[in-house]
């Protein structure tokens, strides 16, 4: 008699080192309701009485399941599961390779698995799962991000954390992990525990020529993490307490023309303040930038967006409009200019890290806008306006800085 797929898999697992956790038939290893929480289960048949095997980790080569994986049940804790016909997680055939979203892990199953998939009876040689689609697809927590190089894009006096001339990003994921993205599709892990922090960056605050990071903790204490110039961060220093009353804050570059990076903050009453930098990681006595900011959703410094030699700020408001506040070079702004008539309320994060696209104006800063799932890059024209955005959709459950 031909051995069952399940028996073949259990034998092969011992040979090739699978991380499968096989549940013996004597232990009632049939039925979708026996798939353990925290595991990804593969079944012999597409019915509720099928024998199964439960996996704790991704499978790069699941040869015994080739041609015989009619049903799976994702109870891994990850929202996405991915299955490929080739080994080693290669997406080559859209007819058989698939990405499946499967939220709601841990609920009692129905006769048909509510969070599983029914792939075709074709080859399913590798499978993986994760909390985000990018983890499922690539096995990496961070997003692949490219900012251009050479003559295609140039770093400005801000946005370059490792000194290679390209714009960089910091990405924080759902689990509090922080990554440095070098603009070449690579990510460097910087540690966990960042979920309790409100982060912001824009240029050098300590006078050493390296971009730094500001972080406010839950107690309202503001900290400075000095950049090391290679994408990593040094030991933090305390800037001061009492920042809980600020609903938004961000470094804005040298707004007052004294050669030091400054900090701008919006308080809960709708007042904007400028904290002039001292060039040593601290700030002087704050100065009023005026009231009337209560409708602002978020803001970011863009550098010189309009080409007049002074750093500017852009801000979105509750009606979905985007405004440019032209810097006057003396710590204030000229009359604001409307540069986006609607739709900007969907972006809780605005960020400028320099010239990323360079398709409209060479060395003009571009604007990054992050929604729940996508990151959109709007090219600067060099005249204070923005071109049509380019969207990247694999940024769910993460924040950028």
C-alpha positions as CSV (number, residue, x, y, z in Angstrom):
1,X,0.0,0.0,0.0
2,X,1.3,3.5,-0.8
3,X,2.3,5.4,2.3
4,X,0.3,8.5,3.1
5,X,1.7,11.9,2.5
6,X,1.7,12.4,6.2
7,X,3.9,9.3,6.8
8,X,6.3,10.4,4.1
9,X,6.6,13.8,5.6
10,X,7.3,12.5,9.1
11,X,10.1,10.3,7.7
12,X,11.5,13.1,5.5
13,X,11.5,15.5,8.4
14,X,14.0,13.4,10.3
15,X,16.3,13.2,7.2
16,X,16.3,16.8,6.0
17,X,15.9,18.6,9.4
18,X,12.5,20.1,9.0
19,X,11.1,22.0,12.0
20,X,7.8,20.2,11.6
21,X,6.0,19.1,14.8
22,X,4.1,16.0,13.7
23,X,1.0,15.0,15.8
24,X,0.4,11.2,15.7
25,X,-3.0,9.9,14.6
26,X,-3.3,8.3,18.0
27,X,-3.3,11.9,19.4
28,X,-6.3,12.8,17.2
29,X,-4.2,14.6,14.6
30,X,-7.1,15.0,12.2
31,X,-9.4,17.9,11.7
32,X,-8.8,21.7,11.5
33,X,-9.8,22.1,15.1
34,X,-6.6,20.2,16.2
35,X,-4.2,22.7,14.6
36,X,-2.3,24.1,17.7
37,X,-2.3,27.8,18.4
38,X,1.1,29.2,17.3
39,X,1.6,26.7,14.4
40,X,1.0,26.6,10.7
41,X,-0.7,23.3,9.8
42,X,-0.8,21.5,6.5
43,X,-3.4,18.8,5.7
44,X,-3.7,15.7,3.5
45,X,-7.2,16.6,2.4
46,X,-9.4,19.6,2.0
47,X,-11.9,18.4,4.6
48,X,-12.3,18.6,8.3
49,X,-11.0,15.0,9.0
50,X,-7.7,15.4,7.2
51,X,-4.5,14.3,8.9
52,X,-2.1,17.2,9.5
53,X,1.4,18.3,10.3
54,X,2.0,21.4,12.4
55,X,5.0,23.7,11.7
56,X,6.7,26.1,14.1
57,X,9.0,27.7,11.5
58,X,9.2,28.5,7.8
59,X,9.9,25.6,5.4
60,X,12.3,26.3,2.6
61,X,11.9,22.9,1.1
62,X,8.8,20.9,1.8
63,X,9.2,18.2,-0.9
64,X,7.0,15.6,0.7
65,X,4.1,18.0,0.3
66,X,4.6,18.7,-3.4
67,X,1.4,18.1,-5.4
68,X,-0.4,17.3,-2.1
69,X,-1.2,20.3,0.0
70,X,-5.0,20.8,-0.6
71,X,-5.5,22.7,2.7
72,X,-3.6,24.7,5.2
73,X,-4.6,26.5,8.5
74,X,-2.6,29.5,9.7
75,X,-2.7,29.7,13.5
76,X,0.9,31.0,13.7
77,X,0.0,34.4,15.1
78,X,1.0,36.0,11.8
79,X,-1.6,37.7,9.6
80,X,-0.1,36.5,6.3
81,X,0.9,33.1,4.9
82,X,2.8,32.6,1.7
83,X,3.2,29.4,-0.4
84,X,5.4,28.9,-3.4
85,X,5.7,26.1,-5.9
86,X,9.5,26.2,-6.1
87,X,11.7,25.7,-3.0
88,X,13.6,28.5,-1.3
89,X,10.5,30.9,-1.3
90,X,10.7,31.9,-5.0
91,X,7.7,33.6,-6.5
92,X,7.8,32.5,-10.1
93,X,4.3,31.3,-11.1
94,X,1.3,33.5,-10.3
95,X,-1.0,30.6,-11.1
96,X,0.3,28.5,-8.2
97,X,2.3,30.7,-5.9
98,X,0.2,32.8,-3.6
99,X,0.1,35.2,-0.7
100,X,-2.8,34.9,1.7
101,X,-4.0,37.2,4.4
102,X,-5.4,35.3,7.4
103,X,-6.2,37.5,10.4
104,X,-8.1,36.4,13.5
105,X,-5.8,33.7,14.8
106,X,-7.0,31.7,17.8
107,X,-10.8,31.7,17.1
108,X,-12.6,28.4,17.1
109,X,-12.5,27.0,13.6
110,X,-15.5,26.2,11.4
111,X,-15.8,23.0,9.3
112,X,-13.8,24.9,6.6
113,X,-10.8,26.7,8.1
114,X,-11.8,30.3,8.5
115,X,-8.2,31.6,8.3
116,X,-6.6,29.0,6.0
117,X,-6.3,28.7,2.3
118,X,-7.0,26.0,-0.3
119,X,-4.1,26.0,-2.7
120,X,-4.4,24.1,-5.9
121,X,-3.2,20.5,-5.9
122,X,0.0,21.7,-7.5
123,X,3.5,21.9,-6.1
124,X,3.8,23.8,-2.8
125,X,7.5,23.3,-2.1
126,X,8.0,26.1,0.4
127,X,5.9,28.2,2.8
128,X,6.4,30.9,5.3
129,X,4.2,33.3,7.4
130,X,4.5,36.6,9.2
131,X,2.8,39.5,10.8
132,X,3.2,41.6,7.7
133,X,3.3,40.8,4.0
134,X,6.9,41.8,3.7
135,X,7.9,39.3,6.5
136,X,5.9,36.6,4.7
137,X,7.4,37.4,1.3
138,X,11.0,38.1,2.2
139,X,11.5,36.8,5.8
140,X,12.7,40.3,6.8
141,X,11.0,42.7,9.2
142,X,12.2,45.8,7.4
143,X,11.1,47.1,4.0
144,X,13.3,47.2,0.9
145,X,13.9,50.9,0.2
146,X,16.0,52.5,-2.4
147,X,16.8,56.2,-2.5
148,X,18.9,56.4,-5.7
149,X,22.6,57.0,-5.9
150,X,25.3,58.7,-8.0
151,X,23.8,61.5,-10.1
152,X,20.3,60.2,-9.6
153,X,20.0,61.5,-6.1
154,X,22.1,63.5,-3.7
155,X,21.9,63.8,0.1
156,X,21.3,67.2,1.5
157,X,22.7,68.5,4.8
158,X,20.1,66.2,6.4
159,X,18.8,62.7,5.8
160,X,22.1,60.9,5.4
161,X,22.8,58.8,8.5
162,X,25.9,56.9,7.3
163,X,27.6,59.5,5.2
164,X,27.4,57.7,1.8
165,X,25.7,60.5,0.0
166,X,22.3,58.9,-0.1
167,X,19.2,59.5,1.8
168,X,18.4,57.1,4.6
169,X,15.5,56.0,6.7
170,X,14.8,54.7,10.2
171,X,11.9,52.2,10.3
172,X,10.2,51.0,13.5
173,X,8.1,47.8,13.3
174,X,5.1,46.5,15.2
175,X,7.2,44.8,17.8
176,X,9.3,47.8,18.6
177,X,12.3,46.9,16.6
178,X,14.2,49.7,14.9
179,X,16.1,49.4,11.6
180,X,18.4,51.6,9.7
181,X,17.6,51.6,5.9
182,X,20.6,52.6,3.9
183,X,18.8,53.5,0.7
184,X,20.2,50.5,-1.1
185,X,17.6,48.0,0.0
186,X,19.5,46.9,3.1
187,X,18.4,47.1,6.7
188,X,20.5,47.1,9.9
189,X,19.0,46.1,13.2
190,X,19.4,48.8,15.9
191,X,17.5,47.1,18.7
192,X,14.1,46.7,20.2
193,X,12.1,48.6,22.9
194,X,11.4,51.7,20.7
195,X,7.6,51.4,20.8
196,X,7.3,53.7,23.8
197,X,9.2,56.5,22.1
198,X,8.1,59.4,19.9
199,X,11.0,59.8,17.4
200,X,12.2,62.6,15.1
201,X,15.3,63.5,13.1
202,X,16.5,66.1,10.7
203,X,20.2,66.9,10.6
204,X,23.1,67.4,13.1
205,X,22.3,68.7,16.5
206,X,25.6,68.1,18.3
207,X,28.0,69.9,15.9
208,X,29.9,66.9,14.8
209,X,28.5,66.8,11.3
210,X,26.5,63.5,11.9
211,X,22.8,63.3,11.9
212,X,21.2,62.7,15.3
213,X,17.9,61.3,16.6
214,X,15.5,62.8,19.2
215,X,13.2,60.6,21.2
216,X,10.5,61.4,23.8
217,X,9.6,58.7,26.3
218,X,6.2,58.1,27.9
219,X,7.2,60.2,30.9
220,X,7.7,63.2,28.7
221,X,11.5,63.2,28.9
222,X,13.3,64.2,25.7
223,X,16.5,62.3,24.8
224,X,19.1,62.8,22.1
225,X,20.7,59.8,20.5
226,X,23.9,61.0,18.7
227,X,24.5,59.5,15.3
228,X,27.8,57.7,14.8
229,X,27.9,58.4,11.1
230,X,27.5,54.8,10.0
231,X,23.8,54.4,10.6
232,X,24.1,53.4,14.2
233,X,23.3,55.5,17.3
234,X,25.5,56.4,20.3
235,X,24.6,56.5,24.0
236,X,21.7,58.8,24.7
237,X,21.9,62.1,26.6
238,X,19.0,63.8,28.4
239,X,17.7,67.0,26.8
240,X,15.0,67.7,29.4
241,X,11.7,66.8,30.9
242,X,8.2,68.4,30.5
243,X,7.7,67.5,26.8
244,X,4.4,65.7,27.3
245,X,2.5,68.9,26.6
246,X,3.8,69.0,23.0
247,X,1.7,67.0,20.6
248,X,4.2,67.3,17.8
249,X,7.9,68.1,17.7
250,X,10.6,67.8,15.1
251,X,14.1,69.1,14.4
252,X,13.9,71.7,11.5
253,X,17.5,72.4,10.6
254,X,19.0,75.9,11.0
255,X,15.8,77.9,10.9
256,X,17.3,81.0,12.6
257,X,20.5,81.3,10.5
258,X,23.0,80.9,13.4
259,X,24.5,77.7,12.0
260,X,22.9,75.3,14.5
261,X,20.1,72.9,14.1
262,X,16.8,74.0,15.8
263,X,13.7,72.3,17.1
264,X,10.1,73.2,16.4
265,X,7.1,72.0,18.6
266,X,3.3,72.4,18.6
267,X,1.6,72.5,22.0
268,X,-1.9,71.3,22.8
269,X,-3.3,74.8,22.7
270,X,-2.3,75.3,19.0
271,X,0.8,77.4,19.6
272,X,4.0,76.8,17.7
273,X,7.4,77.2,19.3
274,X,11.0,77.4,18.1
275,X,13.8,76.0,20.3
276,X,17.1,77.3,19.0
277,X,19.8,74.8,19.0
278,X,23.1,75.5,20.7
279,X,25.2,73.2,18.5
280,X,26.0,70.9,21.4
281,X,22.8,68.7,21.6
282,X,20.8,71.2,23.6
283,X,18.4,74.1,23.0
284,X,18.1,77.7,24.2
285,X,15.1,79.6,25.4
286,X,12.1,79.0,23.2
287,X,10.6,81.6,21.0
288,X,7.0,81.9,19.8
289,X,6.2,81.1,16.2
290,X,2.6,82.1,16.6
291,X,-0.8,80.7,17.4
292,X,-3.3,79.2,15.0
293,X,-1.7,75.8,14.6
294,X,-4.5,73.9,16.3
295,X,-5.8,72.5,13.0
296,X,-2.3,71.1,12.0
297,X,-2.2,67.3,11.8
298,X,1.5,66.9,11.4
299,X,4.5,68.8,10.0
300,X,8.1,68.3,8.9
301,X,11.1,70.3,7.9
302,X,11.9,70.0,4.2
303,X,15.1,72.0,3.9
304,X,15.0,74.6,1.1
305,X,11.9,73.6,-0.8
306,X,11.4,76.8,-2.8
307,X,15.0,77.6,-3.7
308,X,15.4,80.9,-1.8
309,X,18.2,79.6,0.4
310,X,16.2,79.2,3.6
311,X,14.8,76.1,5.2
312,X,11.0,75.6,5.0
313,X,8.4,73.5,6.8
314,X,5.3,71.8,5.4
315,X,2.2,70.9,7.4
316,X,-1.0,69.1,6.8
317,X,-4.3,70.2,8.4
318,X,-7.6,68.5,9.5
319,X,-9.3,69.4,6.2
320,X,-6.6,67.4,4.2
321,X,-4.7,70.4,2.8
322,X,-1.0,70.7,2.7
323,X,0.8,74.0,3.4
324,X,4.3,75.3,2.9
325,X,5.6,77.7,5.5
326,X,8.6,79.5,3.8
327,X,11.4,80.1,6.2
328,X,12.8,83.7,6.4
329,X,16.2,82.7,7.7
330,X,15.7,84.5,11.0
331,X,13.7,81.9,12.9
332,X,10.3,82.7,11.5
333,X,8.1,82.1,8.4
334,X,6.6,84.1,5.6
335,X,3.0,83.8,4.5
336,X,2.0,80.2,4.1
337,X,1.3,78.8,0.7
338,X,-1.2,76.0,-0.2
339,X,0.6,73.2,-2.1
340,X,-1.9,70.4,-1.6
341,X,-5.7,70.9,-1.9
342,X,-6.9,67.7,-0.4
343,X,-6.3,64.1,0.6
344,X,-3.4,64.7,3.0
345,X,-5.3,63.7,6.1
346,X,-4.6,60.1,5.3
347,X,-0.9,60.6,6.0
348,X,-0.1,60.7,9.8
349,X,3.6,61.0,9.0
350,X,5.3,63.5,6.7
351,X,9.1,63.3,6.4
352,X,11.9,64.7,4.3
353,X,15.2,63.0,4.0
354,X,16.6,64.9,1.0
355,X,16.5,64.3,-2.7
356,X,15.2,60.8,-3.2
357,X,13.8,60.7,-6.8
358,X,15.4,63.7,-8.5
359,X,13.1,63.4,-11.5
360,X,11.8,67.0,-11.5
361,X,14.7,69.0,-10.1
362,X,18.3,68.0,-9.3
363,X,19.1,68.2,-5.6
364,X,15.7,69.4,-4.7
365,X,14.2,67.9,-1.5
366,X,11.4,65.4,-1.9
367,X,8.5,64.7,0.6
368,X,7.7,61.2,2.0
369,X,4.2,60.7,3.2
370,X,3.3,57.5,5.2
371,X,-0.2,56.2,5.5
372,X,-1.2,52.9,7.2
373,X,0.2,50.7,4.5
374,X,1.9,52.7,1.8
375,X,4.8,55.1,1.6
376,X,4.4,57.7,-1.1
377,X,7.3,59.9,-2.4
378,X,6.4,63.3,-3.8
379,X,9.2,64.8,-5.8
380,X,10.1,68.4,-5.1
381,X,10.1,70.8,-8.1
382,X,12.7,73.2,-6.6
383,X,10.0,75.9,-6.7
384,X,8.1,75.2,-3.5
385,X,5.7,72.7,-5.0
386,X,5.5,68.9,-5.4
387,X,5.1,66.6,-8.3
388,X,3.0,63.4,-8.6
389,X,3.6,60.9,-5.9
390,X,5.0,57.4,-6.3
391,X,3.6,54.7,-4.0
392,X,5.2,51.8,-2.3
393,X,2.7,49.5,-0.7
394,X,4.8,47.2,1.6
395,X,5.0,49.4,4.8
396,X,2.2,48.1,6.9
397,X,2.5,48.1,10.7
398,X,5.6,50.3,10.7
399,X,6.6,53.9,11.2
400,X,9.4,55.9,9.5
401,X,11.7,58.6,10.8
